[in-house]
């Protein structure tokens, strides 16, 4: 940590062999404990509230996921470099900062910031999301500097409030909130990949094609680039993909983009036309047609019904 910065505490939560036991892997040195204002532990997660910064430092990889929201209202700038890519944000209140397990980032922000940070292991996320939802899948979390996720942001703040109030309802409320967070994450195609389809696919070329599609679902995809990523010919890939998945490549891409768009609709501040673009559709008309085909309602009607609930 640079001497001129107030240090950023790093805490970890890892599941033990027995699922109801937690091992605290806190990485906060004793001389930096003052940066943590509050800390609370539930069965599957840890929340820390802290104020530190400005900071410009490398965060090493750790075996847990990290979700953060900021708690104050002052203007700020924040940025990072991950996998050679740089991004900046002013971290709006309805956005969530996500660092996936084993990711290492270079991060900075320009002033002391109050953060609520939620830590949980991949195993805890898998268990809390529920077996009926994830079955034999693996949930792959993607890192994101700042993603608009009002419901997730609200739930992390609810855990923070429960911490401030010293858990008046015991552990049950916090555990229920984390279960909701896990379910939202598992269904958010922007932040999490469900990879059971790829793990169960026997044809390695189709597995590679699925991995490439999910990694680039928001980008322009064409058969040549997918086949190239799968180290095979377009003809072979077309035939084997449908044999394995029961869908053509473009049916599958449309399905996944539509699922991603449905998750984005949780935020009323994003227009439907912007959602169509962000989900990878070339036009609003193609988005509307795909959405109607999959959900049997128009995007506008779907949003109206789900926001009402």
C-alpha positions in Angstrom: 0.0 0.0 0.0 1.3 3.5 -0.9 2.3 5.5 2.2 0.3 8.5 1.1 -3.0 6.6 1.0 -5.3 5.5 3.7 -5.2 1.7 3.3 -7.9 -0.3 1.8 -8.8 -3.3 4.0 -9.2 -6.7 2.4 -11.3 -9.3 4.2 -12.2 -12.8 3.0 -14.7 -15.5 3.8 -14.1 -19.0 2.8 -16.3 -22.0 3.3 -14.9 -24.8 5.4 -15.3 -28.5 4.8 -18.5 -28.4 7.0 -20.9 -26.0 5.3 -22.1 -24.4 8.5 -18.6 -23.4 9.6 -16.8 -20.3 8.4 -13.0 -19.6 8.4 -12.2 -15.9 8.7 -9.3 -15.2 6.2 -9.2 -11.4 7.0 -6.3 -9.8 5.2 -6.4 -6.6 7.2 -3.1 -6.0 9.0 -3.5 -5.1 12.7 -2.4 -1.5 12.1 -5.2 -1.0 9.5 -8.1 -2.2 11.6 -9.2 1.4 12.2 -10.4 1.6 8.6 -13.2 -0.8 9.3 -16.1 0.9 11.0 -18.4 -2.1 11.2 -18.2 -5.8 10.4 -20.8 -8.5 10.5 -20.7 -12.2 9.7 -23.6 -14.5 8.6 -23.6 -18.1 7.6 -22.6 -17.5 4.0 -21.2 -13.9 3.8 -19.3 -11.1 5.6 -20.1 -7.4 5.3 -17.6 -4.6 6.1 -18.4 -0.9 6.3 -15.3 1.2 6.0 -13.9 4.6 4.9 -10.6 4.9 3.2 -8.8 6.6 0.4 -7.6 8.3 -1.7 -6.0 5.1 -3.0 -4.1 3.9 -6.0 -2.9 0.3 -5.6 -3.0 -3.2 -6.8 -5.5 -5.6 -5.2 -4.1 -9.2 -5.3 -6.3 -12.2 -6.2 -8.2 -13.8 -3.3 -10.6 -16.8 -3.3 -13.8 -14.9 -2.7 -16.2 -12.6 -4.5 -16.4 -8.9 -3.6 -19.5 -6.7 -4.1 -19.3 -3.0 -3.0 -21.7 0.0 -2.9 -20.8 3.4 -1.7 -22.7 4.9 1.2 -21.9 8.6 0.9 -23.2 11.3 -1.4 -20.1 13.3 -2.3 -18.9 13.4 -5.9 -16.1 11.0 -6.6 -14.1 9.4 -9.4 -13.0 5.8 -9.4 -11.2 3.6 -11.9 -9.3 0.3 -12.4 -7.2 -1.7 -14.8 -8.1 -5.3 -15.2 -6.8 -7.7 -17.9 -5.1 -4.7 -19.5 -8.4 -2.7 -19.9 -9.0 0.6 -18.1 -12.3 2.0 -17.0 -13.5 5.0 -14.9 -16.8 5.8 -13.1 -18.3 8.2 -10.7 -20.0 5.2 -9.0 -23.7 6.2 -8.9 -25.7 5.0 -5.9 -27.6 2.4 -7.9 -24.4 0.8 -9.2 -22.5 -2.1 -7.8 -18.7 -2.7 -7.9 -17.9 -6.4 -8.5 -14.5 -8.2 -8.2 -14.8 -11.9 -8.9 -12.8 -14.5 -7.0 -9.2 -14.9 -8.1 -9.3 -11.6 -10.1 -6.5 -9.1 -9.5 -7.0 -5.4 -10.3 -5.3 -2.1 -10.1 -7.8 0.3 -8.6 -7.9 3.9 -7.6 -10.3 6.5 -6.3 -9.8 10.2 -5.5 -11.0 10.8 -2.0 -12.0 9.0 1.3 -15.1 7.0 0.4 -17.6 5.1 2.6 -18.1 1.7 1.2 -20.2 -1.3 2.2 -18.3 -4.4 1.0 -19.9 -7.9 0.8 -17.6 -10.9 0.7 -18.6 -14.5 -0.1 -17.0 -17.5 -1.6 -18.1 -19.2 -4.9 -19.3 -22.1 -2.9 -21.5 -19.9 -0.7 -23.0 -18.3 -3.8 -23.6 -21.7 -5.4 -25.4 -22.9 -2.2 -27.4 -19.8 -1.5 -28.7 -19.6 -5.1 -30.5 -22.9 -4.6 -30.1 -26.3 -6.2 -33.4 -25.9 -8.2 -32.0 -22.9 -9.9 -28.4 -23.8 -10.6 -28.7 -27.7 -10.6 -25.2 -29.0 -11.5 -24.0 -25.7 -13.0 -21.1 -23.6 -12.0 -21.7 -19.9 -11.5 -19.0 -17.8 -13.1 -19.0 -14.2 -11.7 -17.6 -11.5 -14.0 -15.8 -8.5 -12.5 -17.3 -5.1 -13.3 -16.1 -1.7 -12.1 -19.6 -0.3 -11.9 -22.8 -2.0 -13.1 -26.3 -0.5 -12.8 -28.1 -2.9 -10.4 -30.6 -1.0 -8.2 -32.0 -4.1 -6.5 -28.6 -5.5 -5.7 -27.4 -2.2 -4.4 -30.5 -1.9 -2.2 -30.0 -5.4 -0.8 -26.3 -4.7 0.1 -27.4 -1.6 1.9 -30.1 -3.6 3.7 -27.3 -5.9 5.0 -25.5 -2.7 6.1 -28.6 -1.5 7.9 -29.0 -4.8 9.6 -25.3 -4.5 10.8 -25.8 -0.9 12.1 -28.9 -2.1 14.1 -26.9 -5.0 15.5 -29.1 -7.7 13.8 -32.3 -7.1 15.8 -33.9 -10.1 14.1 -30.9 -12.4 14.6 -29.1 -14.0 11.6 -32.3 -15.0 9.7 -32.8 -11.6 8.0 -29.3 -11.3 6.8 -29.2 -14.9 5.5 -32.5 -14.2 3.7 -31.1 -11.1 2.1 -28.0 -12.9 1.0 -30.1 -15.6 -0.6 -31.9 -12.9 -2.6 -28.6 -11.4 -3.6 -27.4 -14.9 -4.8 -30.5 -15.5 -6.8 -30.3 -12.1 -8.5 -26.7 -12.7 -9.4 -27.3 -16.2 -10.7 -30.0 -14.7 -13.1 -28.0 -11.6 -14.1 -26.4 -12.4 -17.5 -24.3 -9.3 -17.2 -22.4 -10.5 -14.1 -22.8 -14.3 -14.0 -22.5 -17.1 -16.5 -24.4 -20.4 -15.9 -21.9 -22.9 -17.3 -23.6 -26.2 -16.8 -24.4 -26.4 -20.5 -20.8 -26.1 -21.4 -19.5 -28.5 -18.7 -21.9 -31.2 -19.8 -21.2 -30.9 -23.5 -19.1 -33.8 -24.7 -17.9 -32.1 -28.0 -15.1 -29.9 -27.1 -15.7 -27.7 -30.2 -19.2 -27.0 -29.1 -17.9 -26.2 -25.6 -15.5 -23.7 -27.0 -18.2 -22.2 -29.1 -20.5 -21.8 -26.1 -17.7 -20.2 -24.1 -16.9 -17.7 -26.9 -20.6 -16.9 -27.3 -21.1 -16.2 -23.5 -17.9 -14.1 -23.3 -19.0 -12.0 -26.3 -22.8 -12.0 -26.0 -23.0 -8.2 -26.2 -20.7 -8.0 -29.2 -21.4 -8.5 -32.9 -21.2 -12.3 -33.4 -20.8 -14.1 -36.7 -20.5 -17.7 -37.6 -16.9 -17.4 -38.9 -15.6 -15.9 -35.7 -17.5 -18.4 -33.5 -16.2 -21.3 -35.6 -12.6 -19.9 -35.5 -12.8 -19.7 -31.7 -14.0 -23.3 -31.7 -11.1 -24.4 -34.0 -13.5 -25.9 -36.5 -15.3 -25.2 -39.7 -18.7 -23.3 -39.9 -20.3 -26.3 -41.5 -19.2 -28.8 -38.8 -20.1 -26.3 -36.0 -23.6 -25.7 -37.4 -24.3 -29.4 -37.5 -22.7 -30.4 -34.2 -24.1 -27.4 -32.2 -27.7 -28.2 -33.1 -27.1 -31.9 -32.4 -25.7 -31.1 -28.9 -28.0 -28.3 -27.8 -31.1 -28.8 -29.8 -30.9 -25.3 -31.1 -29.2 -23.5 -34.0 -26.4 -21.2 -33.1 -28.5 -18.1 -33.8 -31.4 -19.5 -31.8 -29.1 -19.9 -28.8 -27.5 -16.5 -29.2 -31.0 -14.9 -29.4 -32.2 -16.8 -26.3 -29.2 -15.7 -24.2 -29.4 -12.1 -25.4 -33.1 -12.0 -24.6 -32.4 -13.4 -21.1 -29.8 -10.7 -20.6 -32.3 -8.1 -21.7 -34.9 -9.4 -19.3 -32.5 -8.9 -16.4 -31.6 -5.4 -17.5 -35.3 -4.5 -17.3 -35.1 -4.6 -13.5 -33.8 -1.1 -13.7 -36.5 1.3 -14.8 -34.0 4.0 -15.6 -32.6 2.2 -18.7 -34.7 2.6 -21.9 -35.9 -0.4 -23.8 -33.9 0.8 -26.9 -30.8 1.1 -24.8 -31.4 -2.4 -23.4 -31.7 -3.8 -26.9 -28.3 -2.3 -27.8 -26.6 -3.3 -24.6 -27.8 -6.9 -25.0 -26.3 -7.2 -28.4 -29.3 -6.8 -30.7 -28.7 -5.1 -34.0 -32.1 -3.3 -33.9 -35.0 -2.7 -31.6 -37.3 -4.6 -34.0 -35.1 -7.7 -33.9 -35.0 -7.4 -30.1 -38.8 -7.1 -29.9 -39.4 -10.0 -32.1 -37.0 -12.3 -30.2 -38.4 -11.2 -26.9 -42.0 -11.8 -28.0 -41.0 -15.3 -29.3 -39.3 -16.3 -26.0 -41.7 -14.7 -23.4 -44.9 -14.4 -25.4 -45.2 -10.7 -24.4 -43.7 -7.5 -25.7 -40.7 -6.0 -23.9 -42.9 -3.1 -22.7 -45.5 -5.4 -21.3 -42.9 -7.6 -19.6 -41.3 -4.6 -17.9 -44.7 -3.3 -16.8 -45.6 -6.6 -15.2 -42.3 -7.3 -13.5 -41.8 -3.8 -12.2 -45.3 -3.9 -10.7 -44.3 -7.0 -8.7 
